[in-house]
C-alpha cells in the first residue's frame, strides 16, 4: 500500500467517507505524498498542448502581445500564468514576442504553481524574465494584467452529486469491508444550489467550487479598477454541465481513479457554461467559449506553421502532425475550449 493510500484509509477510518473534492485535493497536493508535490508527470502521464507543438505557445504569445497593444501599450503590465507546468507555454510565448518593441520591458511575470518540483523547472526555464511566485491572482500587483491558464481548471477538485430518484446525494469515497477504497453516496445533500436541467434528465452533477473562488478574485480586481484579460484553455463541454468525469492517468494510460492515489494525475472536465455564468454574475465581460481549433486558426496558426515548416529538418512533417492534433476537431480542436473573462477593455480580444 502506498503512503498516501495508507493515509487516506486512516482518515476514512477516523472521520468517515470523504467527498471526491477532498480526495482529489489530497491526491494532487498533499505536501509529502501528493502527485504534483512529488512526481508531476508532464510528458509521461499526460501531454499538454504546448508540449505537443511550439505553434501553440507562439500563438498564445501573439494573443498576449495583441491584447497589450490594444490596451494602449502600458509601460507596466502584470503577466500571470496559473499552473505553468514545465513553463513550455510561457517560454514559447515570450520567445515569440521578443521582437515586439516595449512588450518585455513592460512585463512583471508572476506564476501560480503549487508543485515544488515544477517551480524549480520554471525558475530555470524562465530565469531571463525574473519570474515571481504567488499563491493566487489576488496577490497580483495593481495595474493592467494579462492572465493565462492552460489545462489548469481541470485540476480544480469537484464535488460530485447523484440524484437517486428521491434526492440529491453527494458522491463520497469510503472503504469496503476488506479495507479498499470505494465510491459510495451520502445521505441527501443539496448540490450547492444547483438544480437538474429542465428536461429532468440530469442525474449527475459535478461542481468545481474553485471556479467561484477564481471569478471572485477577478471581480475584486475589477472592482479595484484594474483592467485585465484572463484567458482559459481547457477541455469540457461548452453548454452542458459535466456529470461524472473524474479520470486518472498513469504512465500514459487511463486507470481507475482509486487505484494509485498520489501516483496518478487526476482530472475532470471543465464546466464552461458555469464559468461563463459566474463571470457575468461577477460583472465581467465574457468572450466565448470557442473551440480551440478555430481560435488558433484565427490567430494565424496555419500561416505560422507553414513558415516554421520551411526550415524544419524533416520538411515539417512532425510539426504538421503535432499542430494538426491541436486544431483537428477529431482530436483536441473541438474538445478543448477557450474562454476569456475581462474587465475595462474597450475591445474584443483577438480570437473571439
SULHUCOR-V779795 format. One record per pair of residues at least 6 apart in sequence whose ideal C-beta (glycine too) atoms are under 7 Angstrom apart, sorted by the first residue. I is the first residue (numbers start at 1). J is the second residue. Records with the same first field share a line. If there is no record, write none. Layout:
# SULHUCOR-V779795
I = J + J
This chain:
# SULHUCOR-V779795
2 = 261 + 262 + 263
3 = 33
4 = 27 + 30 + 33 + 261 + 262
5 = 261
7 = 33
8 = 26 + 181 + 261
9 = 175 + 179
11 = 18
12 = 18 + 174 + 175
17 = 172 + 173 + 174 + 184
18 = 172 + 173
19 = 159 + 170 + 172
20 = 158 + 159 + 160 + 171 + 173 + 246
21 = 157 + 158 + 159
23 = 173
24 = 157 + 266
25 = 157
26 = 34
27 = 34 + 35 + 261 + 262 + 266
28 = 34 + 35 + 36 + 155 + 266
29 = 36 + 37 + 114
30 = 37 + 262
31 = 37
33 = 262
34 = 262
35 = 262 + 264 + 265
36 = 114 + 115
37 = 115 + 116
40 = 115 + 117 + 118
41 = 265
42 = 48 + 51 + 85 + 86
43 = 51
44 = 251 + 252
45 = 249 + 250 + 251 + 252 + 264 + 265
46 = 249 + 265
48 = 85 + 150 + 151
49 = 56 + 150 + 326 + 332
50 = 56 + 57 + 88 + 89 + 92 + 150
51 = 88
52 = 322 + 325 + 326
53 = 319 + 322 + 323 + 326
54 = 92
55 = 301 + 304 + 305 + 323 + 326
56 = 326
57 = 88 + 89 + 92 + 93 + 96
58 = 92 + 96 + 304
59 = 296 + 299 + 301 + 304
60 = 89 + 93 + 148
61 = 92 + 93 + 94 + 96 + 97
62 = 96 + 299
63 = 231 + 299 + 350 + 351
64 = 93 + 97 + 146
65 = 97 + 100 + 103
66 = 350
67 = 146 + 229 + 349
68 = 77 + 103 + 146
70 = 347
71 = 144 + 227
73 = 102
74 = 106 + 144
75 = 106
76 = 106 + 143
77 = 106 + 107 + 108 + 144 + 146
78 = 108 + 110 + 140 + 141 + 143 + 144 + 145
79 = 107 + 108 + 109 + 146
80 = 110 + 112 + 137 + 140 + 145 + 147
81 = 90 + 111 + 148 + 149
82 = 112 + 149 + 152
83 = 112 + 113 + 149 + 151 + 152 + 155
84 = 90 + 111 + 113 + 122
85 = 118
86 = 118 + 121
87 = 121 + 122 + 125 + 126
89 = 150
90 = 126
91 = 125 + 126
94 = 129
97 = 103
98 = 104
108 = 141
109 = 126 + 129 + 130 + 131
110 = 132 + 134 + 140
111 = 122 + 131 + 133
112 = 134 + 136 + 137
113 = 119 + 122 + 133
119 = 133
122 = 131
123 = 131
134 = 140
136 = 217
137 = 147 + 217
138 = 217 + 220
142 = 224 + 226
143 = 226
144 = 226 + 227 + 228
145 = 226 + 228
146 = 228 + 229
147 = 228 + 230 + 231
148 = 231
149 = 232
150 = 233
151 = 234
153 = 232 + 234 + 270
154 = 234 + 235 + 267 + 268 + 269 + 270
155 = 267
156 = 208 + 210 + 211
158 = 206 + 207 + 208 + 268
159 = 170 + 192 + 207 + 209
160 = 170 + 171 + 206 + 244
161 = 168 + 169 + 170 + 171 + 191 + 205
162 = 169 + 171 + 185 + 203 + 204
163 = 196 + 203
167 = 188
168 = 188 + 189 + 190 + 191
169 = 185 + 186 + 187 + 188 + 189
170 = 186 + 189
171 = 183 + 185
172 = 184 + 185 + 186
173 = 181 + 183
174 = 182 + 184
175 = 181 + 182
176 = 182
181 = 258
191 = 205 + 207
192 = 207
194 = 205 + 207
196 = 202
204 = 243 + 244
205 = 241 + 243
206 = 241 + 242 + 243 + 244 + 245 + 268
208 = 271
211 = 274 + 275 + 278
212 = 278
215 = 278 + 279 + 282
216 = 282
218 = 230 + 282 + 284 + 341
219 = 282 + 283 + 284
221 = 228
222 = 283 + 284 + 343
227 = 343 + 344 + 345
228 = 342 + 343
229 = 340 + 342 + 345 + 349
230 = 340 + 341 + 342
231 = 338 + 340
232 = 339
233 = 292 + 336 + 338
234 = 270 + 336 + 337
235 = 269 + 270 + 335 + 336
236 = 242 + 269 + 270 + 271 + 272 + 337
237 = 269 + 272
238 = 272 + 273 + 289 + 337
239 = 273
240 = 273
241 = 271 + 273 + 274
242 = 268 + 269 + 271
245 = 268 + 269
246 = 257 + 266 + 268
247 = 254 + 257 + 267
248 = 254 + 255 + 256 + 257 + 259 + 264 + 265 + 266
249 = 264 + 265
250 = 260 + 263 + 264
255 = 264
257 = 266
272 = 289 + 337 + 339
275 = 339
276 = 286 + 289 + 339
279 = 286 + 341
280 = 286
284 = 341 + 342 + 343
285 = 342 + 343 + 345
286 = 341
287 = 339 + 340 + 342 + 348 + 349 + 352
288 = 337 + 338 + 339 + 340 + 352
289 = 337 + 338 + 339
290 = 337 + 338 + 352
291 = 333 + 334 + 337
292 = 326 + 332 + 333 + 336 + 337 + 338
293 = 327 + 328 + 329 + 333 + 334
295 = 338 + 351
296 = 326 + 327
297 = 327
298 = 351
299 = 350 + 351
301 = 323 + 327
305 = 319 + 320 + 323
308 = 316 + 319
309 = 315 + 316 + 319 + 320
312 = 319
325 = 331 + 332
326 = 332 + 333
327 = 333
338 = 351
340 = 349 + 352
342 = 349
